[in-house]
Amino acid sequence: MLPFKLVYSDDYYLPIGSHVFPAEKYQRIHKKLIETGVAEVKDFIAPRPASDRDILLVHTPQYVQKLKTGTLSAREELEMEIPYSPELVRAFWLSAGGSILAADHALNDRMAINIGGGFHHAFPDHGEGFCMIHDVAVAIRRMQRDDKIRTAMTLDCDVHHGNGTAAIFAGVRVPSSPLPSAGGSTIPRSSPAKVRNAHAGDVFTISLHQENNYPAWKPPSSIDVDLPDEIGDDDYLAWLDNALSSGLRQFEPDLLCYVAGADPYREDQLGGLSLTMEGLKKRDELVFRVARARDIPIMVTLAGGYAQKIDDTVTIHCNTVIAAKEVFARL
């Protein structure tokens, strides 16, 4: 039995037809975790849909009304890049409920994983990039509304910049400063990654992403690490270690929300980085070790993954659960 809960529902499936987003991955992750003995049936808990009141903590009434009534404009649906349907709305409301449930359990158990979620391109008034509702932001604002946390940190390791996250928790741009190394690793001199810093407010946002990739407009996170194309495991892990260490020197979160995208993988169709499966698992282990060492509750969402072979995406996501199991095994 796992020392933390996995939040999952068969209804996480997104009814979007033939699409680069592998909507069936959630069911396959659930099945593989059980078949391989990583998790047991009783490790999973089922979410309820978020309430409209919860969604309105982040999204505008006008946008929510359009989603509930099916009155998005053609441009708004095109920008979301997934075909609108009432069933899709229900799936996103459920995913947001899953992240709320995962955040709540993380505060009690120090760790929880939502098998869905991580839809970081959703803005308060519109959706983008396969993302209709920003489940992580909804979870944070719900925990704050219920006085369960005061502050939160988002750590986004999807290959794409967390533009919706940055916009929702908008900081004020400040001059860039170098990131000193911590934890024993050093930033390779040959890596031309750029670091942008900005922060204000009760949520500190970190995005570690490929610079030359979607989205074209990248609003400032508290810390942005703009990675060059084809960066590999060692350089990536060094940048991650330094970004996270720098963020935690500046800010003390009551909850860490980790967006564990599978798409930095070297064979991802929508990515241009060169991480291996082993490197991605080390990424997860690094994040989990830091959270445990500092006793910061951590809520995980699995976010994007578009590998040429869906089995690779499923394996990477399952490895995130395995890494959490190994790090938190002796809670």
N, C-alpha and C positions, 0 to 999 in steps of 0.2 A: 504493500500500500504506500502511496506517495505521501510525503509530509506536507503536501499542499493540494489544492483543488484545481482541476481542469474544467473550465466552463465550456459547454458544448451543447449544440442542438442540431439535429438533422435538418432543421429549417434554416440553418445558416446558408444553405445552398442558394445561390443567386440565380434567379430565372432570367438569364440573359442570352440564352441560345449559344450558337457557335461564336466563341469569343476568345481572345488571347488570355483573358483572365480565366484560369481553370476553376470554375465554380464548384466542381466536384471534389476539389482537394480537401475540403473540410471533412467530408465523410471518409475519405481515404486515410487522412491523418488519424482520425478516431479509430478506424479499423486496424491500422498498422500498429498503433500504440498498444492495443489490446492483444493482437495476435503475436506480437514480439515479446509480450510480458513486461513492457516498460510500465504500463498502467493496468489497473483493474477497472471493471465496470463501476465499482463504487467510488473510484477516484473522480468520476465525472459528475458535475452538477448542471442542471438545466436552467437556463435563464428565462426570465419573462421579458416581454418587450418593454422598452423604456416608455414612460408616459409622455404625453405631449408636453406636460409641464417640465419634465426633464429635458426634452429636446429644446425647448424654448429658453433654457438657461444659456444656450450657445447660439441657436439659430433664430433668425428673425421671424416674427409672426407671418409676414407676407410669404416668405419662402416655405415655411411649414404648411401654410394654407394651400399653396400651389401643389406641394407634394401630396397632400391629403385629398385634393380634389382633381388631380390630374390635369392641371392647367399650366404646366411649364410651357414656355415658348419653344419653338423649334430650335432656336439658338441655345437656350438653356439646356435642352436635352442633348444637343450635339456636344456642348462643352463638357457634359458629364460623361460622355463616351460609353454609356451603357443604356439600353433601351428601357424607357420608363414603363412601369406597370404597377398596379396596386400591390401585387405580390412582392415586387421588389421593395416597395416602401416598407412593407411588413418585415421583410428580411433585414433591412437596415435598422429599423426600430428594435428588432430583436438583438442584433449585433451590439447596439448601444446598451441595451439592457444587460448583455453579457459582460461588457466592459465595466458597467456599474457594479455588477455582482463580483467580478474579479477584483476590482479595487477594494470593495468591502472586505472580501476574504483575505486579500493581501494585508490589510491593516490588522487583521486578527492572527493570521498564520505566517506573516512576513513575506509570503510569496503566493502568487496565484497566476494562472495563465488562461487567457481567453483564446481558445482555438480559432476564433474569428477575430474581427476587428482590425484596428490599425488603419482606418480610412482617413489618412492625414491630408488629403487634398481638398477636403470639403471646407468651404468658407461659411461664414454666418448666413450669407444671402444667396448662395448658389453652390452647386457641386461641380467638381472637376475630376478628371483622371480616374474614373471608375469609382469615385467616392461621392455618395449622396449626403451622408450625415457623418459628422466628426465624432465618432464614438468615444475616443479617448478624452477629448475636451468635455464632452457631456459627463463622463464619469468623474473627471476632476471637479467640475462645477457642482455636481451632485454631492460629492464628498464634502466640499466646502460649504454648501448650503446646509448640510446636515451637521455642520460643526465637527466633522470627524477628522478633518485636516485643515490647516491654514495655508500651507504652501505645497507646491508640487514641482517636480522636474520631469520634463519629457526628454528622453534620449532616443532619437530617431536614427536607426541604422538601416533603413530602406535605401536602395540605390538612388532613389529620387528625393529631392529636397522636400521637406515637410512644409510646403507653402501655406497650407490651410492652418496648420498649427501655429506658425509664426504670425499669421495675420490675426488669428483669434486672440492670442496672448501677446499682442503687439508690444514690443519694447521700443526704446528710443535709441537711434543709432549713435554710437560713440566711436571714437577713433580706435582702429585696430591695434592690438598689442600682441607680442609673441607669446606663445604658450610654453611655459617652462615644463620640462619633463618631470614626471613623478612616477613612483612605482618601479623604478629601475630601467625603464625603456627610454630610448632617445629618438628624436625625430631625425630620420635620415636626411642628410644634406642634399641628396639628389632628388628628393621629393618636392615638386613645385606646388604642393597643395597650398591653398590660401585660407587664412582664418579671418573671419569677420566677427566682430563682437558688438552686441547691443543688448541692453537689458533694462527693464523696469517692470515692477509688478510682483504679483504673488506666485507666478509660474515662470520657471526658468526653462528655456527651450534650447536643446542642442540638436543640430542636424549634421550628420556625417554622410555626405552624398557625392555622387559624381557631378562635377561642375557642368560638363558638356552633355547635359541630358535634360529631360523634362523636369520641371516646367521652365519655360523661357524666363519668366519673371520670378525671382526668388526673394520675397520680402525677408527682412533680417530676422533671424532667430537670435536668442541671447548669445549663442556661439554657433557659427556656421563654419564647417570645414569643407571647403570646395576641393574635392579630390580630382587629380588628373585621371585621364583614361588609362585603363589597363593596370592600375595599381594592384599589387599582390598582397598576400597574407601579412607579411612582416611589416611592411610600411603601413598598411591599414590598421593593424593592431597597435602600432606605435602612436598613430594619430588619435585613435580611439582612447587609448590610455591617457594621453595628454589632455584631450578635450574633456573627458569625464573628470579627471583630477582637477583641472582648472575650474570647471563648473562647480565642483563640490568645495573648492576653496572659497568661492564667491557666494555660495548660496546653500542653505540648509533646508532640504525638502522633507516634508512629512511623508511623502509618497513619491516613488520613482516609477514613471510609466515608460516602459521600454518597448519601442516599436521594432520588432525583430524581423525585418524583411529578409526574405530568402533571395532577393534579386541582385545582391552584389556578387552572386555566383558567376563564375567565368563563362558558363554556358547559358546564361539567361538571355532571352530574346529581346528584352527591353532594357538591358543593362550593358555597361561597357567597362566594368571592373573585372578583375581576374582572381577573385578569391576562390579557393578550393572549398570542398565540403569540410575538410578538417579545419581550415582557417575560420570558417563561419562558426563552427562549434567552439573553437578557441575564443572567438569574439563573444559568444554567449557566456562562456565560462568566466571571462574577464569581468563582464558586467555583473554577473551573479556573485562573484567573489567580492567585488567592491561593495555591493549592496549588503551582503551578509556581514562583511567585516565592519561596516559602519552602522549596522543594524537599521538600515532603511527599508521599510516595506517596499516590495517591488511587484508591480502589476505588468504582465507581459501580454502584448497582442502580436499576432504572427504576420499581419500585413501582407506585402506583395511577394510574388514569386512566379516567374514565367519561363522556367527552364524549358529547353527544347523537349526534354522528356519529363512528363509530369511526375514520374516516380522520383526524379531528382529533387523537385520542389518538395514533395511529400517527405522525403528523407531528411532534407535540411530542416524542415519544420519539426519533425520528430526529434531530430538531434537537439533542438532547443529545449524540448522537454527532458531529454536525457541529461543534458548539461545541468539543468535545474535540479534534477533528481540527484546527480552526483554531488553538487555543491551543497544542497540543503538536506542531504541524507541524514545528517546527525543533528537535526534541530532538537 
